[in-house]
Amino acid sequence: MSELKQEQSSEIHYNMLFLWLICFVAAMGGLLFGYDWVVIGGAKPFYEPFFNISDSPFLQGLAMSSALVGCLFGALISGVLSDRFGRKRLLILAGFMFTFSAIGTALAGDFVWFNIFRWIGGIGIGLASNLSPMYIAEISPAHMRGRFVSINQLTIVIGILAAQIINWQIARPVPEDATLEFIRQSWNGQQGWRWMFGAETVPASLFFLLMFFVPESPRWLVKYGRNEGALNTLTRIGGPVHAEAELADIKDTLTGEEIGRVNFGDLLEPRLLKIVGLGVFLAVFQQWCGINVIFNYAQEVFQAAGYGVSDIMLNIVITGIVNLVFTFVAIFTVDRFGRRILMLIGAGGLAGVYAVLGTGYYLQSTGIHMLIFVVTAIACYSMSLAPITWVVISEIFPNRIRGASMSITVFFLWVGCTALTFTFPFLKNTLGAHGAFWLYGAICVLGFFVIWTKLPETKGKSLEAIERELVD
């Protein structure tokens, strides 16, 4: 059946404008995810003196991790809620939470409220990081699904770069010998960091409004017996022939008693548990490959390489530009070369770069070559593990448990991210920057081995074909 569908797909004229529009709107959840996730790195040198937490590794880690704790909660509830209420409604809720959090964090008067509003934004991240790639995967034609799901990573990167540029432009120059008290009393320490968080209000409110105009996922509609609505959406995407074939294939993977039921219990079936286990490993590995400490702790990473505060802000923007450029490499290669080879390149490449980067820190080497090593690691990550992990975990789970499986997988992704973010200050203090990067390099070697032995190739296959291959 899948071969017939692949032959038919070459004859179908897809409504590409409609597809691009709804995928970009859904992927705005990724943009807000990227912005909200990274903006704190640029604001960190200024809100820490304001809240008097510069000398407390625990409170520093708490401030950096409060949004990530929200991510855990958002990811955990997204499976039940999205399978019950749909992908669209939950993405609208995420847009509201991003908007509310941006305003609240910018106006926070004390450290407690700062963390509460960051936690609320984190719930939005947990929802969007789960639902945006899943929605796009469920609505995209098989032969171009990798490209469209990678758009979500592209918007994440755009959000990251936007946060970096906005932080850089908002922050006023800081003298190299500035004390913490000087920073606290400066415009940066009193108002600048607030504007960094508050700037998110514009894209967040736009995402909230635009999500009202996109259709619900046809696969979720079929799961709840709303075949007519699914048929209408599929017809708008590829015409009547495409719609009838897709509808029949989707219904074939759902039995009558599975319609409208959230199947968390099915995750314990041995044949499904191994798929969920693979997804969880890939999600955690994407975080513990170590790149995210560069975004979240850019100040410490570049400071150890010999850069001052003002130079650090510019270097962060450079890393964001590289991140964006190499994400396009993934978009143009994921449906051509496949998922597996790009994941292997990412894991192996990072292991090698970390070995060199850790050696540089061990030798206390400083200068532009250290920036080049960091940029090389980001380039490797951006064209492989960053986007392709989202593609893989959005497509390997069966229709009847996709919401539940994505919820569990993304929950553990944020467990990994929270643990990574919270532990880096302690790892840096105990192992040194060199030891931390050598540790991440060893983890990349492990990831390479698991990908080599366990990850199948999924390019060009429908979600239903992948399900039959992995489960039956």
TORDO-766094 format. One record per residue (C-alpha): x, y, z. Coordinates in steps of 0.02 Angstrom, whole numbers, padded with zeros to 5 digits, always signed. Last residue first. Example, Ala and Ser with C-alpha at 12.3 -4.5 7.8 and 13.67 -1.06 7.14 Angstrom:
+00684-00053+00357
+00615-00225+00390
//
This chain:
+00188-00272+00661
+00255-00128+00766
+00404-00049+00679
+00362-00084+00497
+00174-00063+00515
+00196+00102+00607
+00319+00166+00479
+00194+00127+00341
+00057+00219+00437
+00166+00372+00461
+00199+00370+00275
+00374+00325+00217
+00491+00439+00119
+00626+00443+00254
+00605+00322+00399
+00777+00240+00419
+00790+00126+00571
+00878+00178+00733
+00943+00037+00843
+01123-00011+00804
+01201+00146+00731
+01092+00263+00834
+01140+00172+00994
+01327+00175+00952
+01326+00360+00905
+01234+00403+01066
+01368+00315+01170
+01504+00414+01081
+01404+00573+01110
+01397+00534+01297
+01587+00523+01298
+01596+00695+01216
+01478+00767+01347
+01598+00707+01481
+01746+00783+01388
+01649+00946+01382
+01621+00945+01570
+01803+00899+01605
+01868+01044+01503
+01750+01170+01584
+01814+01114+01754
+01769+00948+01832
+01706+01009+02002
+01657+01191+01969
+01604+01161+01789
+01505+01006+01839
+01419+01106+01977
+01375+01250+01862
+01320+01123+01729
+01204+01026+01845
+01046+01132+01832
+01051+01154+01644
+01088+00971+01607
+00961+00907+01732
+00828+01023+01662
+00871+00974+01483
+00867+00788+01523
+00701+00803+01614
+00645+00911+01468
+00681+00772+01345
+00602+00650+01468
+00438+00746+01458
+00459+00758+01269
+00462+00568+01257
+00318+00539+01378
+00207+00667+01291
+00259+00608+01119
+00208+00431+01167
+00039+00485+01237
-00003+00591+01085
+00060+00459+00963
-00030+00315+01048
-00165+00269+00919
-00067+00337+00772
+00087+00230+00804
+00251+00317+00856
+00401+00335+00740
+00351+00500+00657
+00365+00645+00781
+00512+00565+00871
+00612+00555+00710
+00579+00732+00649
+00615+00809+00820
+00779+00714+00829
+00820+00773+00653
+00812+00958+00696
+00940+00973+00838
+01036+00811+00811
+01091+00848+00633
+01121+01012+00543
+01114+01119+00700
+01224+01002+00803
+01370+01007+00682
+01356+01195+00662
+01348+01217+00852
+01505+01112+00875
+01595+01212+00741
+01543+01375+00823
+01616+01319+00990
+01780+01267+00906
+01787+01433+00812
+01759+01531+00974
+01906+01437+01049
+02010+01484+00895
+01965+01666+00927
+02063+01679+01088
+02103+01583+01246
+02192+01420+01287
+02185+01368+01468
+02269+01202+01421
+02119+01109+01493
+02000+01229+01403
+02083+01190+01236
+02083+01004+01274
+01896+01012+01309
+01869+01096+01140
+01972+00964+01048
+01881+00815+01126
+01718+00910+01112
+01743+00929+00924
+01770+00743+00900
+01619+00687+01002
+01515+00821+00916
+01556+00752+00744
+01515+00573+00791
+01344+00616+00864
+01296+00737+00727
+01358+00632+00581
+01265+00482+00652
+01103+00583+00665
+01125+00643+00486
+01150+00464+00425
+00993+00403+00515
+00871+00536+00459
+00883+00518+00271
+00999+00582+00135
+00868+00666+00027
+00722+00699+00144
+00838+00765+00280
+00954+00856+00160
+00876+01025+00119
+00802+01055+00293
+00961+00992+00379
+01072+01113+00283
+00947+01251+00321
+00980+01218+00506
+01162+01255+00466
+01125+01438+00430
+01018+01465+00585
+01141+01392+00712
+01282+01487+00630
+01184+01648+00652
+01147+01604+00834
+01330+01567+00870
+01377+01738+00801
+01242+01820+00909
+01318+01739+01063
+01489+01801+01012
+01421+01980+01008
+01352+01967+01186
+01515+01885+01243
+01618+02030+01174
+01521+02150+01286
+01544+02038+01440
+01730+02003+01418
+01806+01855+01324
+01949+01740+01382
+01887+01566+01335
+01824+01539+01513
+01720+01696+01490
+01652+01620+01331
+01581+01466+01417
+01530+01560+01575
+01428+01694+01484
+01359+01569+01358
+01280+01470+01500
+01108+01437+01425
+01161+01435+01242
+01327+01346+01266
+01248+01232+01396
+01127+01180+01259
+01262+01097+01157
+01293+00959+01283
+01251+00795+01194
+01144+00779+01349
+00998+00870+01269
+00983+00776+01105
+01028+00619+01203
+00873+00639+01311
+00762+00646+01157
+00852+00503+01069
+00839+00393+01224
+00655+00432+01249
+00615+00391+01067
+00708+00226+01078
+00615+00181+01238
+00449+00227+01157
+00489+00108+01013
+00545-00030+01133
+00387-00006+01237
+00276-00028+01085
+00327-00208+01048
+00335-00249+01233
+00162-00178+01273
+00186-00053+01414
+00143+00096+01303
-00029+00020+01278
-00079+00078+01452
-00061+00260+01398
-00194+00234+01264
-00305+00387+01261
-00470+00329+01187
-00573+00421+01055
-00571+00281+00927
-00474+00133+00995
-00628+00019+01005
-00656+00032+00818
-00478-00013+00770
-00357+00120+00712
-00216+00084+00588
-00335+00054+00441
-00425+00217+00478
-00266+00313+00436
-00241+00218+00273
-00421+00245+00217
-00412+00431+00257
-00247+00450+00165
-00314+00366+00007
-00477+00466+00009
-00388+00631+00038
-00255+00603-00096
-00389+00565-00225
-00498+00712-00170
-00364+00848-00177
-00194+00864-00095
-00197+00982+00055
-00374+01052+00042
-00438+00874+00018
-00343+00817+00175
-00429+00956+00274
-00603+00911+00210
-00574+00725+00236
-00521+00753+00416
-00679+00854+00450
-00787+00719+00372
-00699+00580+00466
-00735+00647+00639
-00725+00477+00725
-00612+00535+00867
-00455+00452+00799
-00505+00517+00627
-00502+00696+00693
-00332+00667+00776
-00263+00605+00610
-00337+00754+00518
-00246+00876+00634
-00360+01024+00669
-00366+01164+00543
-00271+01330+00561
-00364+01496+00590
-00371+01501+00782
-00182+01470+00784
-00157+01644+00709
-00214+01735+00866
-00103+01646+00993
+00046+01651+00875
+00028+01839+00857
+00014+01860+01046
+00176+01764+01070
+00267+01854+00928
+00236+02025+01011
+00247+01975+01195
+00423+01905+01174
+00494+02081+01190
+00449+02077+01375
+00589+01956+01421
+00729+02063+01349
+00639+02221+01404
+00649+02163+01584
+00836+02125+01568
+00867+02305+01519
+00770+02387+01660
+00862+02384+01827
+01021+02285+01793
+01045+02346+01615
+01005+02525+01665
+01144+02514+01794
+01122+02493+01982
+01142+02304+01977
+01285+02315+01853
+01383+02435+01966
+01345+02324+02117
+01411+02172+02023
+01571+02265+01985
+01619+02328+01813
+01803+02300+01766
+01767+02262+01583
+01649+02411+01572
+01473+02362+01515
+01401+02422+01350
+01210+02436+01349
+01105+02279+01331
+00952+02302+01221
+01039+02268+01055
+01130+02112+01115
+00978+02043+01204
+00872+02075+01049
+01003+01990+00939
+01016+01838+01052
+00828+01822+01076
+00800+01835+00888
+00936+01705+00857
+00853+01582+00976
+00681+01616+00901
+00752+01593+00727
+00830+01430+00787
+00664+01370+00855
+00585+01427+00691
+00707+01319+00595
+00676+01174+00714
+00491+01183+00674
+00532+01198+00490
+00619+01030+00511
+00445+00954+00525
+00408+01020+00351
+00567+00953+00271
+00553+00784+00354
+00371+00769+00301
+00407+00798+00116
+00386+00622+00048
+00254+00576+00179
+00132+00720+00149
+00119+00836+00301
-00030+00851+00421
+00021+00728+00556
+00204+00777+00551
+00159+00962+00570
+00047+00925+00719
+00180+00818+00802
+00315+00949+00773
+00208+01087+00853
+00130+00978+00989
+00274+00921+01097
+00386+01075+01096
+00230+01183+01102
+00157+01104+01259
+00320+01097+01357
+00366+01273+01300
+00197+01338+01359
+00224+01253+01527
+00393+01338+01532
+00310+01506+01511
+00212+01471+01670
+00373+01421+01759
+00458+01583+01703
+00309+01676+01777
+00329+01586+01943
+00519+01606+01941
+00512+01795+01924
+00372+01800+02051
+00486+01719+02180
+00638+01825+02135
+00550+01990+02164
+00463+02129+02068
+00420+02035+01910
+00360+02154+01772
+00458+02079+01627
+00423+01904+01693
+00236+01938+01697
+00224+02010+01521
+00324+01868+01443
+00233+01736+01547
+00059+01794+01495
+00106+01795+01311
+00192+01624+01316
+00043+01554+01414
-00082+01618+01285
+00016+01542+01141
+00025+01375+01233
-00164+01377+01256
-00184+01403+01068
-00065+01257+01040
-00174+01152+01157
-00331+01195+01059
-00250+01147+00893
-00180+00977+00944
-00345+00905+01000
-00450+00903+01159
-00430+00723+01221
-00270+00665+01135
-00197+00838+01160
-00246+00843+01344
-00181+00671+01391
-00017+00689+01297
+00007+00874+01338
-00002+00845+01526
+00175+00776+01539
+00252+00899+01416
+00179+01048+01508
+00235+00984+01679
+00412+00948+01620
+00419+01115+01528
+00368+01204+01687
+00521+01128+01771
+00620+01195+01623
+00553+01370+01654
+00618+01361+01832
+00787+01292+01777
+00891+01448+01744
+00825+01536+01899
+00849+01378+02004
+01026+01353+01939
+01073+01530+01990
+00986+01503+02156
+01091+01346+02187
+01253+01421+02122
+01233+01566+02246
+01356+01710+02231
+01267+01802+02091
+01098+01784+02175
+01069+01966+02227
+00903+01983+02132
+00966+02131+02029
+01142+02056+02021
+01070+01897+01943
+00950+01994+01830
+01094+02075+01735
+01222+01941+01688
+01076+01818+01658
+00979+01923+01532
+01076+01852+01385
+01054+01671+01443
+00873+01703+01494
+00825+01741+01315
+00873+01564+01265
+00722+01456+01311
+00591+01591+01287
+00657+01630+01114
+00674+01450+01057
+00503+01395+01124
+00427+01552+01050
+00497+01507+00879
+00445+01325+00903
+00266+01375+00937
+00283+01479+00780
+00297+01307+00697
+00108+01290+00697
+00094+01452+00599
+00234+01398+00482
+00152+01229+00453
-00018+01307+00418
+00055+01430+00292
+00173+01309+00206
+00036+01180+00181
-00090+01306+00113
+00039+01378-00007
+00090+01202-00059
-00083+01147-00110
-00021+00979-00169
-00039+00921-00348
-00045+00732-00340
+00042+00632-00477
+00206+00604-00383
+00106+00559-00228
+00017+00419-00322
+00177+00320-00344
+00220+00342-00159
+00043+00290-00112
+00059+00132-00215
+00224+00091-00129
+00141+00121+00042
+00000+00000+00000
//
